Amino acid sequence: MYTVYGTTRSRAFRVMWMLEELGQPYEMVTASPRGPEISAVNPTGKIPALKVGDDVITDSVAIMTYLADVHGALTFEAGTVQRAQQDAMTQRLCDEFDSVLWMAARHAMILPEERRVPAVIETFKWEFETNATRLSDSFTGPFLMGETMTIADILAVHCLGWARGMEFPQVADNLRDYGRDMRARPAFKAAGAKLG
């Protein structure tokens, strides 16, 4: 059985949703960044972490990639063009969505107050909106990679929800509808119902 360290209101949710999609059992250890629970398994104090036997994997995207490869689901086969395209989309989302949201969150509430530059948040909102428009223009659905759901979808939908929670600009209708449909999936709901 897998053990997930983190909270449902963090990037750990991506891992939980992935495990629910895969139908894999897991236990949840509620852990806050740099708290004692996570620091015991990840010296950086960052969440999420996934314990696999005696081994620990960190970073939500690395964890999802590992799970997809091990279980042969939510991914294209390694060494194929489709997998390279999936990896490119995943890295694009990390760069254009996740990192923009993370930097905005840092300047809104995470950095020490004297290190925050609140004015820069508007720039991050503009950057996110620009990137979301570009993604919307190329989106044909039903998933980011066409007919196949992959880890890129979990990453994208988690970021879209994060952006909504931070009151970032609204995305185009096709991305909004895509996010709504993905959040209606039973696995998404099951992960959201977990404590933590």
N, C-alpha and C positions, 0 to 999 in steps of 0.2 A: 504494500500500500504506500502511496505517496504521502508526503507531509508538506503542506504549503505554509510558509511563514509570511504574514502580512495582515492586511485588513481588506474588507470588501470595498472600502473607499480609497483604494490605492491601485497601483499597477498589478498587485496580486490578483485582482479580480479577473484580469486577462487569463491568468493561469487557471483559476478556478473554472471560468467559463470553458476554457479549452478541455479541461478534465471532464467536465459535464458533457460536452459534445462527444468526447471519446468514450463516455460511459465507464470511466475509470474511478475506482474508489479512492478517496483521499481524506486525510484529517487536516483540520485547520488549526494552526497555532497562531492566535492573535498576537501580532508583534508590531510595535511602532518603530519607526526609524530610530536607529541607535539605542533602542531599548535592550534590556538584558536578554530577552528571548532570541532576538535576531543576532545580537552580538556574540552569542554563544555558538552560532553556526556560520556567521558571516562577519569577519573582522571589520569590514567596512561599515557595518551597521545599516546597510541598505536593504530595503524590501523591494520585491519579494525574493524569497529563496525557496528552492524545492529540494527536499531531502529524498534521495533515492538510495535506499540501503544505508551505507555509511558515507556516501558521497553527497555533496551539496552543489547545486547549480544555482547561479545567481543571474539576474537580469531577465526581465519578463520575456523579451524576444528570444533570447538564448534558450530559455526554458521551453517556450512554445515550439521552437524549432526542434529541440531534442524530442519532445513528446510526439510531435508530428512524424518525425523520422522513426522513432521506436514503434509507434502504433500504425504507421503507414496510412495516416488519414490527415485530412486538412492540409495537404501539401501535394506537390507534384514530385515525382521521383528525382532524386539527386542525379545530376549529370545530364538532365534534359534541358532543352531550351525553355520549356514551360517553367521549370524550377528556377532557372536564372531570371526569367521575367517576374516570377513570384518574389524572389529575393530582392530584385530591383524595386518592386512596389513596396515591399516591407521596409527597405532602407529609405525609400522616398518618404514614407509615412513617419519613420523615426526622425528624419531630418526636417520635414516640412510641417508636421503636426505636433508630434510628441515633444520635440526639443523646444519649439516655440511656446507651447503650453507650459512646459516646465520652467522656462525662463520667466514667463509672466507670473507664474505662481511664486517663484523665488522672490521676485520684486514686490509681490503683493503681500506675502505673509511668512515666508520661510527664512529669508536672510535676516540677520540682526537689523533692527529698525534703522540704525545709523548707516547701514550699507545699502538700503533699498533706494531705488530710483523710480518712484511710482509713475513719473511721466513717460518712461519707456514702455509701459504696458500698452499704451495706444499704438505704438509701433508694432508690437507683437500682435495686436488685434488686426492691424492692417495686413501684416505678413500672413497671418492665418487665413484671413478672408481671401487674399490673393491666391494662396495655395489651394484653398478649398474650391475656388472658382475654376482653377485649372483642372483639378481632379473631376469636378462636376462636368466640365466640358468634354472630358474623354470617357466618362462613365456610361457604359451600355447595359450593365447589370446582367443577371440579377445580383452577381457578386463582382468584386473588383477584378477577378481573373475570368470573368465571363460566367460560365455555367458551373464552375467549381468553387465552393467555399474553401478558403485557406486561412492560415494564421493572419494574413494581411487584413482580412475582414474583421477579425477579433480586435486587432490593433486599431483599425480605422474607427470602428464603432465605439470603442472605449474612448478614443480621443474626441470623437464628436460629442459624446456625453460630457466629457470633461470640459470642452469648450462651452457647451450650453450652461453648465454649472458656474463657469467663470464669466458668464454674460458676454461672451465673444459674439461677433456678428452672426446673424442667422445664415445658414448655408442654403444653397439652391434647393428647390423642391425635390429634385431627384435624389440628392444626398439625404435630405431630411426623411423622405419616404423610405429609402434604403435603411437608414438607422432605425426607424420605427419598426420595419419588418424584421430586422435582425434582433431587436430587443424583445420581440414577441416570441422568439424561439424558446422552446421549453428549457433548453440548457442554460440560456441567459437568465431566465427566471429562477431556475434552481440555484444557480450560483448566487444570485442576488438575495435569495432567501436564507442563505447561510449566516450564522452569527460571526461577527468579527469586523 
